[in-house]
Amino acid sequence: MNRYPWWKYLILGIALLIGLLYTLPNFYGEAPAVQVSSAKATIKVDPALVGRIEAALAQAGIKPDFVQFEGNTIKARFADTDVQLKAKEALSKALNPNNDDASYIVALNLLSRSPTWLTKLRALPMYLGLDLRGGVHFLMQVDMKGALTKKAESFAGDVRTLLRDKNVRHAGISREGNDIVVRFREQPLMLQAKNLLADQLSDLNWVEAAEGSEFKLTGTLKPEAARKVQDAALKQNITTLHNRVNELGTSEPVIQQQGADRVVVQLPGVQDTARAKDIIGRTATLEVRMVNTSTEALEALRGAAPVPFGSERYLERDGTPIIVFRQVVLTGENLTDAQAGFDGQNQSEPAVHLTLDAKGARIFRDVTRENVGKRMAILLFEKGKGEVVTAPVIRGEIGGGRVQISGRMSTTEATDTALLLRAGSLAAPMEIIEERTIGPTLGADNIAKGFRSVAWGFAAIAAFMCAYYLLFGVFSTLALGFNLLLLVSLLSMLQATLTLPGIAAIALTLGMAIDANVLINERVREELRGGASPQAAISAGYERAFATILDSNITTLIAGIALLAFGSGFVRGFAVVHCLGILTSMFSAVMFSRGLVNLWYGRQKKLKSVSIGQVWKPKASDGSGGTNGGTGGGEPMAKA
């Protein structure tokens, strides 16, 4: 009746082992480390850089715990801070011979002290949030009016190009706010233009009106189109911010939208506010220039002559020098999109497809028509320094606003080039409207107080359960510890960010998880009061309490899911821990605690009593005034 099959104990054993493995890294603390990331958009960090870093450390006589490649960064862990500082100095000299033009950012960081075998199992500690680790918090306002104004200017250029291509005469095109106004002297021309513009520019709502002896069309951006423009600007800014904060060495940055036009940036572990503001506020601009292939330029490349007047010297991505004219043909303002793909003629050759606005398309068509066979350089400028992303040869006149860059590039290079070109296009401007700095001392104090509250809460619950339910209270306490172990291991496996609200959710989960065991224990007591045998009381108690436990946990889970779906920031962090805690509590309170009870009592065929505390019996109905009591073993006492 109260026996588990072997496979259930196997499941519990596996769950316990996994819980221990993935909880363990959280107790090792953090070790000093050095993080290497790219300082320029045109330089990519790849696994090949690991060998250079290991060689530089070996040459300096520094032995790291390990050097590992993670995404777009490489991290090396060391034994203490003295070795960490020496390693940073050695890597800075090896990777950046010229400090004024650094190719890589070498930043101090912290990594888990977990043993290598745990790291190989992907057993990593939870990230700590801003309130626990310290760091900086920025609230940034996106200039949505600027994004709409830029879009309106683009539409004005598109209108001018469309009317000119279709030979539709007009009396002038102007922009009034974000509206496009086109004037005509004849009504038939206005109607012709309206049909054309309504068909080609569906994002604008065109309204005709008479103004004295003239007629005018007013194009207003549709509400849904305006929302798309704003959403696109916000998403582009968030993507750009993600790329920039990787340079700061923060382990788990939080960059998320708040409201319609604000972005929250939280950088745990970063204390240098000025450095963070410098990187976050950095802008990258795109320029298109013609390559100078004159005799003087070729002599300058060989070092036999100075750079010709009106030209500048830059480096391509492979380090090859190139001479380009100072005159800018196009800027990132004219680029609307850049996507990796394949050559339109040869589908097997990777290419980059660019989309230009009307003004850019017109300029590009004229320039390519006049410079067939020459090279055109696309440069990306960051912090006043430019590098050539690509310099393709113009094969023919390119019109229509769609440009293809192909030749001698892999699929990966095409994707990287498209990313660089999109980064160069200007997004809606942002400004920091709020900033806060939380020191590491305050974060450590928050951690100590938070975990102390959880520990004291657990101890108080354990003391009460053991005193009130005796051995069944011990089983409940062990199940509660198992629940806490599973919860922490799940958060570690998910690489969740633990914050103060998350610690509060853990404390709340303890109280809610023990509630299920209280229901089970009281149900067993009720069965004993009714005269059931101890083995039957245990079986009925667990089976009949399960429905109540399931109902209560489902209703609480619904509330947690609502917080997760509609909340943001710390509310979502609380909801994640809350929902996971509900799921682990049902498993531990029902399956694990019964496994312990079955292991202790299940093999006793003639069980006479169970240690579950005092079982009170109802008053006797024989009129003698006596009562039936119950012992801690659950057996009725003799009648008085």
Backbone torsions as a table, in degrees:
resi	resn	phi	psi	omega
1	MET	NA	-47.6	-178.1
2	ASN	-114.0	53.2	178.8
3	ARG	-127.6	136.1	176.7
4	TYR	-91.9	141.3	169.9
5	PRO	-68.7	161.7	-174.4
6	TRP	-61.4	-31.8	-175.8
7	TRP	-69.6	-27.3	176.7
8	LYS	-70.6	-40.3	175.9
9	TYR	-65.6	-32.2	177.3
10	LEU	-65.4	-42.3	177.6
11	ILE	-61.3	-44.2	179.5
12	LEU	-64.3	-39.7	178.7
13	GLY	-64.7	-41.8	178.3
14	ILE	-64.6	-43.2	178.9
15	ALA	-61.9	-40.0	178.5
16	LEU	-65.7	-41.7	180.0
17	LEU	-64.9	-45.3	178.9
18	ILE	-63.4	-41.6	178.8
19	GLY	-59.7	-43.1	179.3
20	LEU	-65.9	-43.3	-177.3
21	LEU	-62.0	-45.5	-173.4
22	TYR	-89.2	-8.9	172.4
23	THR	-88.5	-30.1	-174.6
24	LEU	-54.3	-43.5	-177.0
25	PRO	-58.6	-23.1	-178.4
26	ASN	-71.5	-12.4	-177.5
27	PHE	-99.1	-4.6	-177.4
28	TYR	-84.9	-18.1	-178.2
29	GLY	78.6	-166.3	-175.2
30	GLU	-118.2	148.9	179.4
31	ALA	-118.3	151.5	178.7
32	PRO	-66.5	144.8	-178.2
33	ALA	-147.7	168.9	175.3
34	VAL	-124.6	132.5	179.9
35	GLN	-112.8	133.6	178.2
36	VAL	-113.6	124.9	177.8
37	SER	-137.8	169.5	-176.8
38	SER	-74.8	138.6	177.0
39	ALA	-98.1	-8.7	-178.7
40	LYS	-133.0	147.6	-179.3
41	ALA	-66.2	-23.2	-177.1
42	THR	-89.1	-2.6	179.5
43	ILE	-111.4	128.9	-176.9
44	LYS	-109.8	136.7	175.9
45	VAL	-88.1	123.7	-178.5
46	ASP	-132.3	170.6	-178.6
47	PRO	-58.5	-23.7	-179.9
48	ALA	-64.0	-24.9	-179.7
49	LEU	-70.3	-21.3	179.1
50	VAL	-58.9	-42.5	179.2
51	GLY	-62.0	-40.9	177.7
52	ARG	-63.2	-40.5	-179.4
53	ILE	-66.7	-44.5	179.3
54	GLU	-63.0	-39.0	178.8
55	ALA	-66.5	-40.7	179.4
56	ALA	-64.8	-40.1	178.5
57	LEU	-68.0	-40.2	179.1
58	ALA	-65.1	-38.3	178.7
59	GLN	-65.0	-32.1	178.9
60	ALA	-85.9	0.3	179.9
61	GLY	73.7	28.9	-178.8
62	ILE	-110.7	129.7	179.8
63	LYS	-110.8	110.6	178.5
64	PRO	-81.1	159.9	172.4
65	ASP	-64.4	-42.9	174.3
66	PHE	-167.1	161.9	173.3
67	VAL	-127.7	121.8	-175.6
68	GLN	-133.1	147.7	178.5
69	PHE	-95.5	125.5	-179.4
70	GLU	-132.4	105.4	176.0
71	GLY	62.4	-109.9	-179.1
72	ASN	-107.3	13.2	-178.9
73	THR	-134.3	161.9	173.7
74	ILE	-125.0	131.2	-176.6
75	LYS	-121.8	137.9	177.3
76	ALA	-124.2	128.5	-177.4
77	ARG	-102.8	144.9	-175.9
78	PHE	-131.1	168.6	-174.2
79	ALA	-74.2	-40.3	-177.5
80	ASP	-147.9	174.7	-175.2
81	THR	-69.2	-29.4	178.5
82	ASP	-63.2	-46.0	177.9
83	VAL	-65.9	-36.2	179.2
84	GLN	-60.0	-46.3	-179.2
85	LEU	-66.2	-39.0	177.3
86	LYS	-64.8	-39.1	-180.0
87	ALA	-66.4	-39.5	178.7
88	LYS	-62.2	-42.8	179.9
89	GLU	-64.8	-41.6	-179.1
90	ALA	-66.5	-42.3	-179.1
91	LEU	-70.2	-36.5	178.0
92	SER	-61.8	-41.5	179.3
93	LYS	-69.1	-37.8	-176.3
94	ALA	-74.8	-39.1	-174.3
95	LEU	-92.0	-24.6	-177.8
96	ASN	-127.2	78.1	178.8
97	PRO	-59.7	-32.6	178.9
98	ASN	-110.5	104.7	-177.5
99	ASN	-65.3	-26.4	-180.0
100	ASP	-73.6	-17.6	179.0
101	ASP	-135.6	65.0	-175.7
102	ALA	-69.5	136.4	177.5
103	SER	-93.0	-26.0	-177.4
104	TYR	-131.5	150.2	174.2
105	ILE	-101.2	122.0	178.2
106	VAL	-107.3	108.3	-172.9
107	ALA	-121.0	148.7	174.5
108	LEU	-75.6	144.4	-177.7
109	ASN	-150.9	177.5	176.3
110	LEU	-127.3	136.4	177.0
111	LEU	-127.6	159.7	178.8
112	SER	-64.7	144.4	176.4
113	ARG	-83.1	11.0	-177.9
114	SER	-54.8	143.0	176.7
115	PRO	-59.7	157.8	-177.2
116	THR	-61.5	-36.0	-177.9
117	TRP	-66.6	-31.8	175.4
118	LEU	-71.2	-40.1	179.0
119	THR	-62.5	-38.7	178.4
120	LYS	-64.7	-28.1	175.8
121	LEU	-81.9	5.2	-176.3
122	ARG	62.2	27.7	175.0
123	ALA	-87.6	97.1	-175.1
124	LEU	-119.8	152.5	179.8
125	PRO	-74.5	163.9	173.8
126	MET	-67.1	150.1	171.0
127	TYR	-76.9	150.1	176.9
128	LEU	-103.2	135.7	-178.3
129	GLY	-75.6	179.3	-176.1
130	LEU	-60.2	-38.6	-176.3
131	ASP	-74.9	-16.0	179.8
132	LEU	-102.1	-33.2	-176.6
133	ARG	-101.1	-17.9	-173.2
134	GLY	85.1	165.3	-179.3
135	GLY	147.8	-157.6	-177.1
136	VAL	-122.5	150.2	179.8
137	HIS	-128.9	127.7	177.4
138	PHE	-123.0	139.9	168.8
139	LEU	-115.5	119.1	-172.1
140	MET	-113.8	136.5	179.6
141	GLN	-101.1	126.6	178.2
142	VAL	-92.6	130.9	-179.0
143	ASP	-78.9	88.0	-179.2
144	MET	-68.3	-30.2	177.3
145	LYS	-63.4	-38.3	178.1
146	GLY	-65.2	-37.6	178.1
147	ALA	-65.3	-42.1	179.7
148	LEU	-68.8	-37.6	178.6
149	THR	-64.0	-42.2	178.4
150	LYS	-62.4	-40.9	178.5
151	LYS	-66.1	-39.1	178.7
152	ALA	-63.9	-39.8	176.9
153	GLU	-62.9	-38.2	177.9
154	SER	-64.9	-41.0	178.9
155	PHE	-65.1	-38.1	178.8
156	ALA	-60.4	-41.6	176.6
157	GLY	-65.5	-39.3	178.2
158	ASP	-63.4	-40.6	179.5
159	VAL	-62.9	-45.2	-179.1
160	ARG	-61.1	-42.0	-179.1
161	THR	-68.0	-43.3	-179.0
162	LEU	-62.6	-46.1	-178.8
163	LEU	-66.1	-37.1	179.2
164	ARG	-68.8	-41.3	-179.3
165	ASP	-65.6	-32.4	-179.7
166	LYS	-94.6	7.2	178.4
167	ASN	55.7	42.4	176.4
168	VAL	-98.3	113.4	-176.7
169	ARG	-77.6	139.3	179.7
170	HIS	-137.2	166.6	-177.1
171	ALA	-101.5	9.0	178.5
172	GLY	139.7	146.1	177.8
173	ILE	-123.6	129.2	-179.1
174	SER	-139.4	164.3	177.4
175	ARG	-118.1	121.7	178.4
176	GLU	-111.7	100.4	-172.4
177	GLY	69.1	-123.1	175.8
178	ASN	-104.5	12.5	178.1
179	ASP	-98.1	145.6	177.2
180	ILE	-103.7	122.2	-178.1
181	VAL	-113.7	123.0	177.8
182	VAL	-117.9	125.3	-177.6
183	ARG	-104.6	145.5	179.7
184	PHE	-135.2	154.1	176.2
185	ARG	-95.5	-16.6	-179.3
186	GLU	-127.6	139.0	-178.1
187	GLN	-66.6	-40.6	178.6
188	PRO	-58.2	-38.1	177.1
189	LEU	-64.6	-37.3	178.5
190	MET	-64.3	-43.1	-179.8
191	LEU	-66.4	-38.4	177.3
192	GLN	-63.0	-44.2	178.6
193	ALA	-64.9	-38.1	-178.8
194	LYS	-62.9	-43.6	179.0
195	ASN	-63.1	-41.2	-179.5
196	LEU	-65.7	-48.3	-176.6
197	LEU	-69.5	-37.1	178.6
198	ALA	-65.1	-30.5	-179.9
199	ASP	-80.0	-40.0	-174.3
200	GLN	-87.7	-33.6	-178.2
201	LEU	-116.9	76.9	-174.3
202	SER	-72.8	-12.5	179.0
203	ASP	-79.0	-9.2	180.0
204	LEU	-107.5	140.8	175.8
205	ASN	-100.1	115.7	-172.9
206	TRP	-97.8	128.9	179.8
207	VAL	-123.8	129.1	179.9
208	GLU	-95.6	149.0	179.9
209	ALA	-157.5	155.5	176.5
210	ALA	-98.4	141.0	-179.6
211	GLU	-137.9	91.7	-175.4
212	GLY	66.2	-125.9	179.4
213	SER	-88.6	-2.0	-179.0
214	GLU	-109.7	169.8	176.2
215	PHE	-125.4	150.6	-179.1
216	LYS	-141.0	150.1	173.5
217	LEU	-112.5	130.9	178.7
218	THR	-115.8	118.3	178.7
219	GLY	-100.8	120.1	-178.8
220	THR	-114.3	133.6	179.9
221	LEU	-64.1	127.8	-179.8
222	LYS	-65.8	148.2	-177.4
223	PRO	-55.8	-42.5	-178.7
224	GLU	-68.0	-33.7	177.3
225	ALA	-69.1	-38.8	177.4
226	ALA	-62.3	-40.3	178.1
227	ARG	-64.4	-38.3	178.4
228	LYS	-63.7	-41.1	178.4
229	VAL	-62.1	-44.5	-179.4
230	GLN	-66.7	-42.3	179.0
231	ASP	-63.8	-41.1	179.7
232	ALA	-63.8	-41.5	178.9
233	ALA	-64.0	-41.3	-179.2
234	LEU	-66.6	-44.0	-179.9
235	LYS	-65.2	-39.0	178.6
236	GLN	-64.4	-40.8	178.5
237	ASN	-64.6	-41.0	-180.0
238	ILE	-64.5	-41.8	177.5
239	THR	-62.0	-43.1	178.9
240	THR	-63.4	-40.5	178.8
241	LEU	-64.0	-40.1	177.1
242	HIS	-58.5	-42.2	-179.8
243	ASN	-65.8	-33.2	-175.3
244	ARG	-79.9	-40.6	-173.6
245	VAL	-71.1	-15.7	175.3
246	ASN	-59.7	-25.4	-179.6
247	GLU	-73.2	-15.6	-175.3
248	LEU	-84.0	-9.7	178.5
249	GLY	79.1	12.6	178.8
250	THR	-78.5	139.7	-172.6
251	SER	-77.0	-35.5	-176.0
252	GLU	-144.1	76.5	178.7
253	PRO	-69.5	148.6	175.7
254	VAL	-111.9	114.0	177.6
255	ILE	-129.2	109.8	-175.4
256	GLN	-147.3	155.7	-179.5
257	GLN	-74.3	140.6	174.9
258	GLN	-130.5	110.8	-176.0
259	GLY	73.9	-158.9	-174.6
260	ALA	-86.4	-24.4	-172.1
261	ASP	-142.0	24.9	-179.9
262	ARG	-129.5	151.4	180.0
263	VAL	-129.5	130.1	176.7
264	VAL	-97.9	128.8	177.6
265	VAL	-121.9	118.0	177.7
266	GLN	-121.0	127.2	-175.7
267	LEU	-122.4	88.6	179.4
268	PRO	-63.8	138.7	176.3
269	GLY	86.7	-6.4	-179.9
270	VAL	-98.2	122.8	-178.4
271	GLN	-109.4	-16.5	-178.3
272	ASP	-86.6	92.8	-177.2
273	THR	-64.1	-39.6	-179.0
274	ALA	-62.6	-42.7	178.7
275	ARG	-63.4	-43.0	179.9
276	ALA	-63.5	-42.9	179.9
277	LYS	-65.5	-35.5	-179.5
278	ASP	-64.5	-43.6	-178.0
279	ILE	-74.8	-41.9	-179.0
280	ILE	-65.9	-36.3	-178.6
281	GLY	-84.7	3.6	-178.4
282	ARG	-67.7	142.0	178.9
283	THR	-118.4	144.9	175.6
284	ALA	-118.4	128.6	-178.7
285	THR	-119.9	149.5	-176.9
286	LEU	-110.6	137.7	177.0
287	GLU	-136.4	143.5	175.7
288	VAL	-113.3	124.2	179.8
289	ARG	-134.7	160.1	176.7
290	MET	-86.3	145.5	178.7
291	VAL	-83.2	134.8	178.3
292	ASN	-86.5	113.4	-179.1
293	THR	-112.6	21.5	-179.7
294	SER	-70.1	169.5	179.3
295	THR	-61.4	-40.7	179.1
296	GLU	-62.3	-38.1	179.6
297	ALA	-67.5	-40.9	178.8
298	LEU	-64.5	-39.0	176.2
299	GLU	-63.7	-38.0	178.9
300	ALA	-65.9	-35.5	178.5
301	LEU	-66.3	-33.7	178.2
302	ARG	-80.5	-7.2	179.7
303	GLY	84.4	9.2	-177.9
304	ALA	-89.9	-8.6	-178.1
305	ALA	-152.7	158.4	177.2
306	PRO	-72.1	165.7	178.2
307	VAL	-65.2	132.4	-178.1
308	PRO	-59.1	153.0	178.6
309	PHE	-62.4	138.2	-179.4
310	GLY	83.1	9.3	-180.0
311	SER	-129.3	165.2	178.3
312	GLU	-139.1	155.4	-179.9
313	ARG	-104.9	129.2	177.7
314	TYR	-133.7	175.2	178.0
315	LEU	-115.0	140.7	172.5
316	GLU	-79.8	175.9	-175.2
317	ARG	-64.6	-27.0	178.4
318	ASP	-90.0	6.6	178.0
319	GLY	91.3	-0.1	179.9
320	THR	-75.6	130.4	179.0
321	PRO	-72.5	153.1	-179.1
322	ILE	-148.8	144.1	178.6
323	ILE	-106.9	124.5	179.7
324	VAL	-125.4	154.8	177.1
325	PHE	-72.6	151.7	177.9
326	ARG	-70.8	-28.7	-176.2
327	GLN	-64.2	128.0	-178.1
328	VAL	-91.2	124.0	178.6
329	VAL	-81.4	-50.3	-179.8
330	LEU	-138.8	159.7	173.3
331	THR	-124.4	174.5	179.4
332	GLY	-62.6	-18.3	178.2
333	GLU	-64.5	-24.9	-178.6
334	ASN	-90.9	-6.5	-179.9
335	LEU	-95.7	122.6	-179.1
336	THR	-101.3	-25.1	-179.6
337	ASP	-161.6	155.0	175.5
338	ALA	-146.7	121.4	-177.0
339	GLN	-132.7	143.3	175.4
340	ALA	-78.7	144.2	179.6
341	GLY	-164.2	-147.5	-179.7
342	PHE	-130.6	158.2	-178.7
343	ASP	-57.8	135.6	-179.5
344	GLY	-64.1	-28.1	179.8
345	GLN	-93.5	-45.2	178.2
346	ASN	-111.1	98.9	-171.6
347	GLN	-67.6	-9.8	-179.2
348	SER	-91.0	-7.6	-176.9
349	GLU	-99.3	121.1	179.6
350	PRO	-61.4	147.7	-179.5
351	ALA	-151.6	166.7	175.2
352	VAL	-116.5	127.8	-178.2
353	HIS	-105.9	121.8	-179.4
354	LEU	-106.9	145.9	174.9
355	THR	-121.7	124.6	-178.5
356	LEU	-108.5	155.3	173.9
357	ASP	-76.4	-178.7	-173.9
358	ALA	-62.0	-42.9	179.7
359	LYS	-64.7	-45.0	179.5
360	GLY	-65.0	-39.0	178.6
361	ALA	-62.3	-41.2	-179.6
362	ARG	-65.2	-45.1	-180.0
363	ILE	-65.2	-43.6	-177.1
364	PHE	-64.2	-38.7	178.8
365	ARG	-62.5	-44.3	-179.1
366	ASP	-66.7	-42.3	-177.5
367	VAL	-67.4	-44.5	-178.8
368	THR	-67.8	-32.5	178.4
369	ARG	-65.1	-35.4	-176.0
370	GLU	-89.3	-8.4	-173.8
371	ASN	-132.0	38.7	178.1
372	VAL	-63.1	133.5	-179.8
373	GLY	90.9	-9.4	179.1
374	LYS	-98.1	166.3	-178.9
375	ARG	-96.6	143.0	177.3
376	MET	-120.3	125.8	-176.7
377	ALA	-99.5	136.8	174.1
378	ILE	-109.2	116.7	-174.8
379	LEU	-111.0	145.7	175.6
380	LEU	-117.9	125.3	-177.6
381	PHE	-108.6	129.2	174.6
382	GLU	-134.5	128.5	180.0
383	LYS	54.4	38.4	176.4
384	GLY	79.6	-1.7	-179.8
385	LYS	-113.8	133.2	-176.0
386	GLY	-112.3	150.2	174.8
387	GLU	-136.2	149.9	-178.7
388	VAL	-84.3	118.5	177.8
389	VAL	-75.1	-47.2	178.3
390	THR	-157.9	154.3	-180.0
391	ALA	-139.0	75.1	-175.9
392	PRO	-76.8	163.0	176.0
393	VAL	-90.2	134.9	178.9
394	ILE	-77.3	117.2	-177.2
395	ARG	-91.7	-19.0	-179.9
396	GLY	-179.7	175.3	178.7
397	GLU	-63.6	133.3	-178.5
398	ILE	-119.5	115.7	178.6
399	GLY	-122.3	179.9	177.7
400	GLY	84.0	-4.0	176.9
401	GLY	82.5	4.4	178.8
402	ARG	-116.2	120.9	-173.8
403	VAL	-118.6	140.1	177.6
404	GLN	-119.1	130.0	175.7
405	ILE	-113.5	120.5	-177.8
406	SER	-145.3	172.9	177.8
407	GLY	107.0	121.4	174.9
408	ARG	54.5	44.6	175.0
409	MET	-140.6	146.2	177.2
410	SER	-85.8	173.7	178.4
411	THR	-62.1	-40.2	178.9
412	THR	-64.1	-43.2	179.3
413	GLU	-64.6	-37.3	177.5
414	ALA	-63.7	-42.3	178.6
415	THR	-64.7	-44.0	179.5
416	ASP	-63.6	-41.4	179.7
417	THR	-63.9	-40.9	178.1
418	ALA	-62.3	-40.0	178.1
419	LEU	-63.5	-42.9	179.9
420	LEU	-63.2	-42.5	-179.0
421	LEU	-67.7	-37.3	176.9
422	ARG	-67.2	-35.7	179.0
423	ALA	-65.8	-28.9	-178.6
424	GLY	-75.8	-24.1	179.9
425	SER	-71.2	141.8	-173.3
426	LEU	-77.0	131.5	174.7
427	ALA	-97.3	-178.5	177.2
428	ALA	-64.5	135.9	-179.9
429	PRO	-64.5	152.8	179.1
430	MET	-129.7	154.9	173.6
431	GLU	-138.7	147.2	179.3
432	ILE	-82.3	118.3	-179.3
433	ILE	-104.3	-10.7	177.3
434	GLU	-155.2	137.7	176.2
435	GLU	-143.7	140.7	179.2
436	ARG	-137.4	147.1	176.5
437	THR	-123.0	128.9	178.2
438	ILE	-114.3	121.2	-176.0
439	GLY	-74.3	156.4	179.7
440	PRO	-64.9	-27.7	178.9
441	THR	-66.4	-44.1	177.1
442	LEU	-62.8	-40.1	178.3
443	GLY	-62.0	-43.7	178.8
444	ALA	-64.2	-37.1	177.4
445	ASP	-65.0	-40.1	177.7
446	ASN	-63.5	-40.3	178.7
447	ILE	-63.2	-46.7	-178.6
448	ALA	-60.8	-46.2	-179.0
449	LYS	-67.5	-39.0	-179.1
450	GLY	-64.6	-48.5	-178.9
451	PHE	-71.7	-28.6	175.6
452	ARG	-65.4	-39.1	179.4
453	SER	-66.3	-39.5	177.5
454	VAL	-65.4	-42.9	-178.9
455	ALA	-64.3	-44.6	179.3
456	TRP	-66.6	-37.7	177.2
457	GLY	-63.1	-43.2	178.6
458	PHE	-64.0	-42.8	-179.2
459	ALA	-63.7	-41.9	180.0
460	ALA	-64.8	-42.9	178.3
461	ILE	-63.5	-43.4	180.0
462	ALA	-62.0	-43.0	-179.7
463	ALA	-63.2	-44.1	-180.0
464	PHE	-63.9	-46.7	-176.8
465	MET	-64.5	-41.6	-179.7
466	CYS	-68.0	-35.1	-180.0
467	ALA	-74.6	-34.9	-173.4
468	TYR	-90.1	-35.2	-176.0
469	TYR	-115.7	7.7	175.8
470	LEU	53.7	-123.6	-175.4
471	LEU	-65.4	-37.4	176.6
472	PHE	-63.5	-30.1	174.9
473	GLY	-68.3	-35.0	175.9
474	VAL	-64.8	-43.9	177.5
475	PHE	-59.9	-42.4	179.5
476	SER	-63.7	-38.6	179.1
477	THR	-66.4	-42.7	177.1
478	LEU	-62.4	-39.7	177.3
479	ALA	-64.6	-36.3	178.3
480	LEU	-66.6	-40.6	176.1
481	GLY	-64.4	-38.6	176.9
482	PHE	-63.2	-39.2	178.0
483	ASN	-62.8	-44.8	178.8
484	LEU	-63.1	-38.6	178.5
485	LEU	-63.4	-45.3	179.5
486	LEU	-64.6	-40.2	-178.3
487	LEU	-63.9	-46.3	-179.9
488	VAL	-66.0	-39.3	-179.9
489	SER	-66.9	-38.4	177.1
490	LEU	-64.1	-44.3	178.1
491	LEU	-62.1	-36.0	178.1
492	SER	-70.3	-41.6	179.4
493	MET	-64.6	-36.9	178.6
494	LEU	-80.0	-5.1	-176.9
495	GLN	53.1	45.2	179.0
496	ALA	-73.9	158.5	177.5
497	THR	-98.0	118.5	-178.6
498	LEU	-87.2	127.9	177.4
499	THR	-124.6	177.1	177.5
500	LEU	-58.6	-44.3	174.7
501	PRO	-59.7	-31.3	176.8
502	GLY	-65.9	-40.4	175.9
503	ILE	-64.1	-39.0	176.2
504	ALA	-61.6	-38.8	178.3
505	ALA	-66.2	-35.4	177.0
506	ILE	-64.4	-44.4	178.3
507	ALA	-61.8	-41.5	178.4
508	LEU	-65.0	-37.7	179.8
509	THR	-62.4	-36.0	178.3
510	LEU	-59.5	-46.6	-179.8
511	GLY	-65.8	-38.0	-179.2
512	MET	-74.1	-35.0	-178.8
513	ALA	-68.3	-40.5	-179.6
514	ILE	-69.3	-21.8	178.5
515	ASP	-60.7	-37.4	178.8
516	ALA	-64.1	-40.8	177.9
517	ASN	-67.8	-34.2	175.7
518	VAL	-62.1	-43.8	177.9
519	LEU	-60.0	-43.6	-179.9
520	ILE	-64.0	-47.9	-178.0
521	ASN	-62.5	-42.4	179.3
522	GLU	-67.5	-32.7	177.5
523	ARG	-68.1	-38.8	175.8
524	VAL	-63.6	-42.5	176.6
525	ARG	-59.6	-41.1	-179.3
526	GLU	-63.8	-39.4	178.0
527	GLU	-66.4	-38.1	177.8
528	LEU	-65.5	-37.7	177.2
529	ARG	-63.2	-33.7	-179.4
530	GLY	-76.9	-2.0	176.1
531	GLY	98.5	5.8	179.7
532	ALA	-70.1	152.6	176.8
533	SER	-69.8	158.2	-178.4
534	PRO	-55.8	-43.8	-179.3
535	GLN	-65.1	-42.2	178.8
536	ALA	-67.3	-36.5	180.0
537	ALA	-64.9	-40.7	178.7
538	ILE	-63.3	-47.3	-178.4
539	SER	-62.8	-48.5	-178.4
540	ALA	-67.6	-35.8	-179.1
541	GLY	-61.4	-45.9	179.6
542	TYR	-68.7	-41.8	-176.7
543	GLU	-67.9	-42.0	-175.9
544	ARG	-79.9	-24.9	178.4
545	ALA	-79.1	-21.4	-174.6
546	PHE	-62.0	-41.1	-178.8
547	ALA	-61.4	-41.9	178.5
548	THR	-65.8	-42.6	178.9
549	ILE	-61.7	-43.8	-179.1
550	LEU	-62.3	-45.3	-179.6
551	ASP	-61.1	-47.5	-176.9
552	SER	-66.0	-37.6	-179.3
553	ASN	-73.6	-33.6	178.1
554	ILE	-66.0	-43.1	179.1
555	THR	-64.5	-38.8	177.1
556	THR	-68.5	-36.6	178.8
557	LEU	-65.3	-36.2	177.8
558	ILE	-60.7	-44.5	177.7
559	ALA	-62.4	-39.5	178.7
560	GLY	-65.6	-39.9	178.2
561	ILE	-65.2	-37.3	177.1
562	ALA	-62.3	-42.2	176.4
563	LEU	-62.9	-38.6	-178.9
564	LEU	-69.1	-37.2	-176.0
565	ALA	-77.7	-39.6	-172.4
566	PHE	-108.6	-9.4	179.7
567	GLY	-86.2	176.0	178.2
568	SER	-150.3	159.7	175.8
569	GLY	62.6	-128.7	-177.3
570	PHE	-64.8	-29.1	179.0
571	VAL	-64.1	-42.0	177.7
572	ARG	-66.2	-38.7	177.2
573	GLY	-60.9	-41.7	176.1
574	PHE	-62.8	-42.9	-175.7
575	ALA	-66.1	-37.4	179.4
576	VAL	-61.9	-49.6	179.4
577	VAL	-64.5	-38.9	-179.0
578	HIS	-62.2	-48.3	-177.8
579	CYS	-67.0	-43.8	178.0
580	LEU	-63.3	-37.7	179.0
581	GLY	-64.2	-36.2	177.6
582	ILE	-64.1	-44.9	-178.6
583	LEU	-65.7	-43.9	179.9
584	THR	-69.6	-31.7	-179.6
585	SER	-67.5	-37.5	178.3
586	MET	-64.5	-40.0	180.0
587	PHE	-68.1	-44.6	-175.3
588	SER	-75.8	-41.2	-175.4
589	ALA	-69.2	-34.1	-176.3
590	VAL	-94.8	-58.7	-171.3
591	MET	-77.2	-46.0	-176.1
592	PHE	-70.6	-45.4	-178.6
593	SER	-64.7	-37.7	178.4
594	ARG	-69.0	-33.6	176.1
595	GLY	-59.9	-40.2	177.6
596	LEU	-66.3	-43.9	179.6
597	VAL	-62.8	-44.8	179.8
598	ASN	-64.2	-36.4	179.9
599	LEU	-66.5	-34.0	-176.6
600	TRP	-85.4	-44.7	-173.9
601	TYR	-106.7	-18.0	-168.0
602	GLY	-64.4	-30.2	-175.8
603	ARG	-90.3	1.1	178.7
604	GLN	-90.7	102.3	-175.1
605	LYS	-67.6	-38.1	-179.0
606	LYS	-109.6	63.6	-179.3
607	LEU	-76.0	123.5	-177.6
608	LYS	-99.1	-25.9	-178.1
609	SER	-155.2	158.5	175.1
610	VAL	-127.8	149.1	-179.3
611	SER	-90.9	91.6	-176.7
612	ILE	-132.4	15.7	-179.9
613	GLY	89.2	-174.4	-176.4
614	GLN	-70.7	127.9	177.1
615	VAL	-108.8	106.1	-177.0
616	TRP	-81.8	133.6	179.9
617	LYS	-97.5	150.4	177.4
618	PRO	-67.2	160.7	-179.4
619	LYS	-64.0	146.9	179.3
620	ALA	-70.3	150.3	-177.3
621	SER	-106.7	19.7	-177.8
622	ASP	-91.2	3.2	176.7
623	GLY	81.5	0.3	-178.5
624	SER	-80.6	-10.9	179.4
625	GLY	82.9	-3.9	178.7
626	GLY	-78.0	171.4	178.6
627	THR	-130.0	155.0	171.4
628	ASN	-96.6	122.9	178.6
629	GLY	-101.3	-179.7	177.2
630	GLY	-140.0	139.5	177.9
631	THR	-87.7	171.9	175.7
632	GLY	-60.2	-21.6	179.0
633	GLY	-83.4	-9.8	177.1
634	GLY	90.3	2.3	180.0
635	GLU	-89.5	137.2	179.6
636	PRO	-67.0	143.6	176.3
637	MET	-81.2	163.7	177.3
638	ALA	-67.0	146.3	-179.7
639	LYS	-64.0	146.4	179.4
640	ALA	-73.0	NA	NA
